[in-house]
Amino acid sequence: MDAGTNNEVSAETRSFSHLPPDVLSSIADRLPVIDLLGFRGTCNDFRSASSAASAKIESSRTPWLLLHKTDSAECVIYNEEESKTYHRDIPDLKGATCLASYQGWLLLFKDESMFFFCPLSLAKIILPEFPHKQIDGHVAAFSDVPTSSQCIVSVINRIDEKGVEVHMISKGQSVWTPHKIPRCNSLTSSIAAATFDRNSRTFYYMDDGKTLLAFSLNDKIWTPYNIVKGTVSKDIKTMPYCYQKHAFRNTIEDTRDLFNIEDDEYVSVCGLSYDTDNCHRHLYLNEVVDDSPTKTRVRRAVWIQPRFFEADPNQLRW
């Protein structure tokens, strides 16, 4: 066959890295978090194009579980929906206590310092000095992701058998504001959870019994409630969220070996708030599992949403 009849066409081979940045960004926005981490590790172009990607696609899926020892940076991350575990060293979690979890961000206390932390991106936002040097039974909630100008943090703790106190701080503030709670409005047992309702701009605090305490940011009023079961009617006020007890205990029933929990360890679990597809907020309560007298060491755990945040330096300032 001579050159005049040759129908071969040479094809140019191009690398994925040569794709336009907007195409790469569009791909990154559609990736779940583990795939996103792999995507970002491919090359500088992929990393740059995925700077705004947050794995939002997984926001409404079943939360993941993160476990770590108090004296080690080694963590186990468990994806219950796919029955997969991932191992990762996260030094910022060594010796840290988690107070709240929302939208992939954790509120941590470590070495007398309180800070926001995203365990999958390692982004960190340090908060102003908290009034307490030690955390004992403290529970927290935050109204929005910490990179938002609308973020408000609320930390509640018991001061004695009958009284509790709350400290709050808003984005941009440098000092925590204490709020006194009338003893007649106090919670009746250990504090198990806290969350925030955007529609009413109200923080809710629950104990592990049947008591609920609400604080409205609009009128600065504290309102106590008793939680009861029954048919919904116009005369009964309903909570703007649903909650689940013993989420961790139910999860580890058949999977304890995956987490390498040792015989002398009990587990202290930080719950979380997350929004479902129907815009109804769901709440996992804090819990302590298997804290018998023979258990002398604690394994910490926290429920998280598998989100990734790479905030720019301006967003990483409180």
Contacts in CASP RR format, 6 or more apart in sequence:
PFRMAT RR
TARGET T0000
AUTHOR 0000-0000-0000
METHOD contacts of the structure
MODEL  1
MDAGTNNEVSAETRSFSHLPPDVLSSIADRLPVIDLLGFRGTCNDFRSAS
SAASAKIESSRTPWLLLHKTDSAECVIYNEEESKTYHRDIPDLKGATCLA
SYQGWLLLFKDESMFFFCPLSLAKIILPEFPHKQIDGHVAAFSDVPTSSQ
CIVSVINRIDEKGVEVHMISKGQSVWTPHKIPRCNSLTSSIAAATFDRNS
RTFYYMDDGKTLLAFSLNDKIWTPYNIVKGTVSKDIKTMPYCYQKHAFRN
TIEDTRDLFNIEDDEYVSVCGLSYDTDNCHRHLYLNEVVDDSPTKTRVRR
AVWIQPRFFEADPNQLRW
17 42 0 8 1.000
17 43 0 8 1.000
17 45 0 8 1.000
17 46 0 8 1.000
19 27 0 8 1.000
21 45 0 8 1.000
21 48 0 8 1.000
21 49 0 8 1.000
24 45 0 8 1.000
24 46 0 8 1.000
24 49 0 8 1.000
24 50 0 8 1.000
25 49 0 8 1.000
25 50 0 8 1.000
25 52 0 8 1.000
25 53 0 8 1.000
27 39 0 8 1.000
28 36 0 8 1.000
28 39 0 8 1.000
28 40 0 8 1.000
28 46 0 8 1.000
28 49 0 8 1.000
28 50 0 8 1.000
28 53 0 8 1.000
29 52 0 8 1.000
29 53 0 8 1.000
29 56 0 8 1.000
30 57 0 8 1.000
31 39 0 8 1.000
31 53 0 8 1.000
31 55 0 8 1.000
31 57 0 8 1.000
32 55 0 8 1.000
32 57 0 8 1.000
32 58 0 8 1.000
32 306 0 8 1.000
33 55 0 8 1.000
33 58 0 8 1.000
33 120 0 8 1.000
33 306 0 8 1.000
33 307 0 8 1.000
33 308 0 8 1.000
34 86 0 8 1.000
34 306 0 8 1.000
36 50 0 8 1.000
36 53 0 8 1.000
36 55 0 8 1.000
36 308 0 8 1.000
37 120 0 8 1.000
37 308 0 8 1.000
39 46 0 8 1.000
39 50 0 8 1.000
40 46 0 8 1.000
40 47 0 8 1.000
40 50 0 8 1.000
41 47 0 8 1.000
51 310 0 8 1.000
52 310 0 8 1.000
53 308 0 8 1.000
54 307 0 8 1.000
54 308 0 8 1.000
54 309 0 8 1.000
55 120 0 8 1.000
55 306 0 8 1.000
55 307 0 8 1.000
55 308 0 8 1.000
56 307 0 8 1.000
58 305 0 8 1.000
58 306 0 8 1.000
58 307 0 8 1.000
59 103 0 8 1.000
59 274 0 8 1.000
59 275 0 8 1.000
59 305 0 8 1.000
59 307 0 8 1.000
60 275 0 8 1.000
60 276 0 8 1.000
60 277 0 8 1.000
61 81 0 8 1.000
61 306 0 8 1.000
62 80 0 8 1.000
62 81 0 8 1.000
63 80 0 8 1.000
63 272 0 8 1.000
63 274 0 8 1.000
63 284 0 8 1.000
63 303 0 8 1.000
63 304 0 8 1.000
63 305 0 8 1.000
63 306 0 8 1.000
64 77 0 8 1.000
64 78 0 8 1.000
64 79 0 8 1.000
64 80 0 8 1.000
64 303 0 8 1.000
64 304 0 8 1.000
64 305 0 8 1.000
64 306 0 8 1.000
65 77 0 8 1.000
65 78 0 8 1.000
65 80 0 8 1.000
65 248 0 8 1.000
65 251 0 8 1.000
65 301 0 8 1.000
65 302 0 8 1.000
65 303 0 8 1.000
65 304 0 8 1.000
66 75 0 8 1.000
66 76 0 8 1.000
66 77 0 8 1.000
66 78 0 8 1.000
66 93 0 8 1.000
66 119 0 8 1.000
66 301 0 8 1.000
66 302 0 8 1.000
66 303 0 8 1.000
66 304 0 8 1.000
67 75 0 8 1.000
67 76 0 8 1.000
67 78 0 8 1.000
67 259 0 8 1.000
67 261 0 8 1.000
67 267 0 8 1.000
67 299 0 8 1.000
67 300 0 8 1.000
67 301 0 8 1.000
68 74 0 8 1.000
68 75 0 8 1.000
68 76 0 8 1.000
68 90 0 8 1.000
68 93 0 8 1.000
68 94 0 8 1.000
68 299 0 8 1.000
68 300 0 8 1.000
68 301 0 8 1.000
69 299 0 8 1.000
69 300 0 8 1.000
70 94 0 8 1.000
70 95 0 8 1.000
70 297 0 8 1.000
70 298 0 8 1.000
70 299 0 8 1.000
70 300 0 8 1.000
71 94 0 8 1.000
71 95 0 8 1.000
72 94 0 8 1.000
73 89 0 8 1.000
73 90 0 8 1.000
73 91 0 8 1.000
73 93 0 8 1.000
73 94 0 8 1.000
74 87 0 8 1.000
74 88 0 8 1.000
74 89 0 8 1.000
75 87 0 8 1.000
75 88 0 8 1.000
75 89 0 8 1.000
75 90 0 8 1.000
75 93 0 8 1.000
75 119 0 8 1.000
76 85 0 8 1.000
76 86 0 8 1.000
76 87 0 8 1.000
76 258 0 8 1.000
76 259 0 8 1.000
76 260 0 8 1.000
77 85 0 8 1.000
77 86 0 8 1.000
77 87 0 8 1.000
77 88 0 8 1.000
77 119 0 8 1.000
78 84 0 8 1.000
78 85 0 8 1.000
78 86 0 8 1.000
78 251 0 8 1.000
78 255 0 8 1.000
78 258 0 8 1.000
78 259 0 8 1.000
79 85 0 8 1.000
79 86 0 8 1.000
79 306 0 8 1.000
80 251 0 8 1.000
83 255 0 8 1.000
85 258 0 8 1.000
85 259 0 8 1.000
90 119 0 8 1.000
90 122 0 8 1.000
92 108 0 8 1.000
92 110 0 8 1.000
92 117 0 8 1.000
92 119 0 8 1.000
92 122 0 8 1.000
92 124 0 8 1.000
93 108 0 8 1.000
93 117 0 8 1.000
93 119 0 8 1.000
93 300 0 8 1.000
95 110 0 8 1.000
96 108 0 8 1.000
96 109 0 8 1.000
96 110 0 8 1.000
96 117 0 8 1.000
96 300 0 8 1.000
97 108 0 8 1.000
97 109 0 8 1.000
97 110 0 8 1.000
97 135 0 8 1.000
97 300 0 8 1.000
98 106 0 8 1.000
98 107 0 8 1.000
98 108 0 8 1.000
98 270 0 8 1.000
98 300 0 8 1.000
98 302 0 8 1.000
99 107 0 8 1.000
99 108 0 8 1.000
99 109 0 8 1.000
99 114 0 8 1.000
99 135 0 8 1.000
99 138 0 8 1.000
99 139 0 8 1.000
99 140 0 8 1.000
99 155 0 8 1.000
99 270 0 8 1.000
100 106 0 8 1.000
100 107 0 8 1.000
100 139 0 8 1.000
100 140 0 8 1.000
100 141 0 8 1.000
100 142 0 8 1.000
100 194 0 8 1.000
100 270 0 8 1.000
100 272 0 8 1.000
100 273 0 8 1.000
101 107 0 8 1.000
101 270 0 8 1.000
101 271 0 8 1.000
101 272 0 8 1.000
101 273 0 8 1.000
101 302 0 8 1.000
101 303 0 8 1.000
101 304 0 8 1.000
101 305 0 8 1.000
102 141 0 8 1.000
102 142 0 8 1.000
102 145 0 8 1.000
102 272 0 8 1.000
102 273 0 8 1.000
102 274 0 8 1.000
102 305 0 8 1.000
103 145 0 8 1.000
103 274 0 8 1.000
103 305 0 8 1.000
103 307 0 8 1.000
104 118 0 8 1.000
104 119 0 8 1.000
104 120 0 8 1.000
104 304 0 8 1.000
104 305 0 8 1.000
104 306 0 8 1.000
104 307 0 8 1.000
104 309 0 8 1.000
105 116 0 8 1.000
105 117 0 8 1.000
105 118 0 8 1.000
105 142 0 8 1.000
105 145 0 8 1.000
105 146 0 8 1.000
105 307 0 8 1.000
105 309 0 8 1.000
106 116 0 8 1.000
106 117 0 8 1.000
106 118 0 8 1.000
106 119 0 8 1.000
106 270 0 8 1.000
106 302 0 8 1.000
106 304 0 8 1.000
107 114 0 8 1.000
107 115 0 8 1.000
107 116 0 8 1.000
107 117 0 8 1.000
107 140 0 8 1.000
107 142 0 8 1.000
107 153 0 8 1.000
108 114 0 8 1.000
108 115 0 8 1.000
108 116 0 8 1.000
108 117 0 8 1.000
109 130 0 8 1.000
109 135 0 8 1.000
109 138 0 8 1.000
112 129 0 8 1.000
112 130 0 8 1.000
112 133 0 8 1.000
112 134 0 8 1.000
113 126 0 8 1.000
113 127 0 8 1.000
113 129 0 8 1.000
113 130 0 8 1.000
114 126 0 8 1.000
114 127 0 8 1.000
114 130 0 8 1.000
115 124 0 8 1.000
115 125 0 8 1.000
115 126 0 8 1.000
115 127 0 8 1.000
116 124 0 8 1.000
116 125 0 8 1.000
116 127 0 8 1.000
116 142 0 8 1.000
116 146 0 8 1.000
117 123 0 8 1.000
117 124 0 8 1.000
117 125 0 8 1.000
118 124 0 8 1.000
118 307 0 8 1.000
118 308 0 8 1.000
118 309 0 8 1.000
119 304 0 8 1.000
120 306 0 8 1.000
120 307 0 8 1.000
120 308 0 8 1.000
121 308 0 8 1.000
121 309 0 8 1.000
121 310 0 8 1.000
123 309 0 8 1.000
123 310 0 8 1.000
123 311 0 8 1.000
123 316 0 8 1.000
124 316 0 8 1.000
125 146 0 8 1.000
125 147 0 8 1.000
125 311 0 8 1.000
125 315 0 8 1.000
125 316 0 8 1.000
125 317 0 8 1.000
125 318 0 8 1.000
126 318 0 8 1.000
127 153 0 8 1.000
127 169 0 8 1.000
127 318 0 8 1.000
128 169 0 8 1.000
128 173 0 8 1.000
128 174 0 8 1.000
128 175 0 8 1.000
128 176 0 8 1.000
128 318 0 8 1.000
130 155 0 8 1.000
130 167 0 8 1.000
130 176 0 8 1.000
131 167 0 8 1.000
131 176 0 8 1.000
131 178 0 8 1.000
132 138 0 8 1.000
132 157 0 8 1.000
135 157 0 8 1.000
136 157 0 8 1.000
137 157 0 8 1.000
137 158 0 8 1.000
137 190 0 8 1.000
137 191 0 8 1.000
138 155 0 8 1.000
138 156 0 8 1.000
138 157 0 8 1.000
139 155 0 8 1.000
139 156 0 8 1.000
139 157 0 8 1.000
139 191 0 8 1.000
139 192 0 8 1.000
139 193 0 8 1.000
139 194 0 8 1.000
139 205 0 8 1.000
139 286 0 8 1.000
140 153 0 8 1.000
140 154 0 8 1.000
140 155 0 8 1.000
140 156 0 8 1.000
140 194 0 8 1.000
141 153 0 8 1.000
141 154 0 8 1.000
141 194 0 8 1.000
141 195 0 8 1.000
141 196 0 8 1.000
141 203 0 8 1.000
141 204 0 8 1.000
141 273 0 8 1.000
142 151 0 8 1.000
142 152 0 8 1.000
142 153 0 8 1.000
142 154 0 8 1.000
142 196 0 8 1.000
143 150 0 8 1.000
143 151 0 8 1.000
143 152 0 8 1.000
143 153 0 8 1.000
143 154 0 8 1.000
143 196 0 8 1.000
143 198 0 8 1.000
143 203 0 8 1.000
144 150 0 8 1.000
144 151 0 8 1.000
144 152 0 8 1.000
145 151 0 8 1.000
145 309 0 8 1.000
146 171 0 8 1.000
146 318 0 8 1.000
147 309 0 8 1.000
147 311 0 8 1.000
147 315 0 8 1.000
147 316 0 8 1.000
148 171 0 8 1.000
149 171 0 8 1.000
150 171 0 8 1.000
151 170 0 8 1.000
151 171 0 8 1.000
152 168 0 8 1.000
152 169 0 8 1.000
152 170 0 8 1.000
152 171 0 8 1.000
152 196 0 8 1.000
152 217 0 8 1.000
153 168 0 8 1.000
153 169 0 8 1.000
153 170 0 8 1.000
154 166 0 8 1.000
154 167 0 8 1.000
154 168 0 8 1.000
154 194 0 8 1.000
154 196 0 8 1.000
154 203 0 8 1.000
154 215 0 8 1.000
155 166 0 8 1.000
155 167 0 8 1.000
155 168 0 8 1.000
155 176 0 8 1.000
156 164 0 8 1.000
156 165 0 8 1.000
156 166 0 8 1.000
156 191 0 8 1.000
156 194 0 8 1.000
156 205 0 8 1.000
157 164 0 8 1.000
157 165 0 8 1.000
157 191 0 8 1.000
158 164 0 8 1.000
158 187 0 8 1.000
158 190 0 8 1.000
158 191 0 8 1.000
159 165 0 8 1.000
162 183 0 8 1.000
162 186 0 8 1.000
163 181 0 8 1.000
163 183 0 8 1.000
163 186 0 8 1.000
164 181 0 8 1.000
164 186 0 8 1.000
164 187 0 8 1.000
164 191 0 8 1.000
164 205 0 8 1.000
164 213 0 8 1.000
165 178 0 8 1.000
165 179 0 8 1.000
165 180 0 8 1.000
165 181 0 8 1.000
166 178 0 8 1.000
166 179 0 8 1.000
166 181 0 8 1.000
166 203 0 8 1.000
166 205 0 8 1.000
166 215 0 8 1.000
167 176 0 8 1.000
167 177 0 8 1.000
167 178 0 8 1.000
167 179 0 8 1.000
168 176 0 8 1.000
168 177 0 8 1.000
168 179 0 8 1.000
169 175 0 8 1.000
169 176 0 8 1.000
169 177 0 8 1.000
171 318 0 8 1.000
172 318 0 8 1.000
179 215 0 8 1.000
179 220 0 8 1.000
181 213 0 8 1.000
181 222 0 8 1.000
182 222 0 8 1.000
184 224 0 8 1.000
185 213 0 8 1.000
185 222 0 8 1.000
185 223 0 8 1.000
185 224 0 8 1.000
186 213 0 8 1.000
186 224 0 8 1.000
187 205 0 8 1.000
187 206 0 8 1.000
187 207 0 8 1.000
187 211 0 8 1.000
187 213 0 8 1.000
188 207 0 8 1.000
188 209 0 8 1.000
188 210 0 8 1.000
188 211 0 8 1.000
189 207 0 8 1.000
189 208 0 8 1.000
189 209 0 8 1.000
189 211 0 8 1.000
190 207 0 8 1.000
190 208 0 8 1.000
191 205 0 8 1.000
191 206 0 8 1.000
191 207 0 8 1.000
191 208 0 8 1.000
191 286 0 8 1.000
192 206 0 8 1.000
192 207 0 8 1.000
192 208 0 8 1.000
192 209 0 8 1.000
192 285 0 8 1.000
192 286 0 8 1.000
192 287 0 8 1.000
193 205 0 8 1.000
193 206 0 8 1.000
193 243 0 8 1.000
193 271 0 8 1.000
193 283 0 8 1.000
193 284 0 8 1.000
193 285 0 8 1.000
193 286 0 8 1.000
194 203 0 8 1.000
194 204 0 8 1.000
194 205 0 8 1.000
194 206 0 8 1.000
195 203 0 8 1.000
195 204 0 8 1.000
195 241 0 8 1.000
195 273 0 8 1.000
195 281 0 8 1.000
195 283 0 8 1.000
196 202 0 8 1.000
196 203 0 8 1.000
196 204 0 8 1.000
196 273 0 8 1.000
197 204 0 8 1.000
197 240 0 8 1.000
197 241 0 8 1.000
197 281 0 8 1.000
199 240 0 8 1.000
200 216 0 8 1.000
200 218 0 8 1.000
200 240 0 8 1.000
201 216 0 8 1.000
201 217 0 8 1.000
201 218 0 8 1.000
202 214 0 8 1.000
202 215 0 8 1.000
202 216 0 8 1.000
202 217 0 8 1.000
202 218 0 8 1.000
202 240 0 8 1.000
203 214 0 8 1.000
203 215 0 8 1.000
203 217 0 8 1.000
204 212 0 8 1.000
204 213 0 8 1.000
204 214 0 8 1.000
204 239 0 8 1.000
204 240 0 8 1.000
204 241 0 8 1.000
205 212 0 8 1.000
205 213 0 8 1.000
205 214 0 8 1.000
205 215 0 8 1.000
206 212 0 8 1.000
206 213 0 8 1.000
206 227 0 8 1.000
206 243 0 8 1.000
206 283 0 8 1.000
206 285 0 8 1.000
208 285 0 8 1.000
209 227 0 8 1.000
210 226 0 8 1.000
210 227 0 8 1.000
210 228 0 8 1.000
211 224 0 8 1.000
211 225 0 8 1.000
211 226 0 8 1.000
211 227 0 8 1.000
212 224 0 8 1.000
212 225 0 8 1.000
212 226 0 8 1.000
212 227 0 8 1.000
212 239 0 8 1.000
213 222 0 8 1.000
213 223 0 8 1.000
213 224 0 8 1.000
213 225 0 8 1.000
214 222 0 8 1.000
214 223 0 8 1.000
214 224 0 8 1.000
214 225 0 8 1.000
215 221 0 8 1.000
215 222 0 8 1.000
215 223 0 8 1.000
216 223 0 8 1.000
225 237 0 8 1.000
227 239 0 8 1.000
228 236 0 8 1.000
230 236 0 8 1.000
232 238 0 8 1.000
240 281 0 8 1.000
241 273 0 8 1.000
241 280 0 8 1.000
241 281 0 8 1.000
241 282 0 8 1.000
241 283 0 8 1.000
242 280 0 8 1.000
242 281 0 8 1.000
242 282 0 8 1.000
242 283 0 8 1.000
243 282 0 8 1.000
243 283 0 8 1.000
243 284 0 8 1.000
243 285 0 8 1.000
244 282 0 8 1.000
244 283 0 8 1.000
244 284 0 8 1.000
244 285 0 8 1.000
245 285 0 8 1.000
245 287 0 8 1.000
246 285 0 8 1.000
246 287 0 8 1.000
247 269 0 8 1.000
247 271 0 8 1.000
247 284 0 8 1.000
247 285 0 8 1.000
247 287 0 8 1.000
247 303 0 8 1.000
248 267 0 8 1.000
248 269 0 8 1.000
248 287 0 8 1.000
248 289 0 8 1.000
248 301 0 8 1.000
248 303 0 8 1.000
249 287 0 8 1.000
249 289 0 8 1.000
252 259 0 8 1.000
252 261 0 8 1.000
252 267 0 8 1.000
252 289 0 8 1.000
259 299 0 8 1.000
261 267 0 8 1.000
261 299 0 8 1.000
262 297 0 8 1.000
262 299 0 8 1.000
263 294 0 8 1.000
264 294 0 8 1.000
264 295 0 8 1.000
264 296 0 8 1.000
264 297 0 8 1.000
265 295 0 8 1.000
265 297 0 8 1.000
265 298 0 8 1.000
265 299 0 8 1.000
266 288 0 8 1.000
266 289 0 8 1.000
266 290 0 8 1.000
266 291 0 8 1.000
266 292 0 8 1.000
266 295 0 8 1.000
266 297 0 8 1.000
266 298 0 8 1.000
266 299 0 8 1.000
267 288 0 8 1.000
267 289 0 8 1.000
267 290 0 8 1.000
267 298 0 8 1.000
267 299 0 8 1.000
267 300 0 8 1.000
267 301 0 8 1.000
268 288 0 8 1.000
268 298 0 8 1.000
268 299 0 8 1.000
268 300 0 8 1.000
268 301 0 8 1.000
269 286 0 8 1.000
269 287 0 8 1.000
269 288 0 8 1.000
269 289 0 8 1.000
269 300 0 8 1.000
269 301 0 8 1.000
269 302 0 8 1.000
269 303 0 8 1.000
270 286 0 8 1.000
270 300 0 8 1.000
270 301 0 8 1.000
270 302 0 8 1.000
270 303 0 8 1.000
271 283 0 8 1.000
271 284 0 8 1.000
271 285 0 8 1.000
271 286 0 8 1.000
271 287 0 8 1.000
271 302 0 8 1.000
271 303 0 8 1.000
272 283 0 8 1.000
272 284 0 8 1.000
272 302 0 8 1.000
272 303 0 8 1.000
272 304 0 8 1.000
272 305 0 8 1.000
273 281 0 8 1.000
273 282 0 8 1.000
273 283 0 8 1.000
274 281 0 8 1.000
274 282 0 8 1.000
274 305 0 8 1.000
275 281 0 8 1.000
275 282 0 8 1.000
276 282 0 8 1.000
284 303 0 8 1.000
END
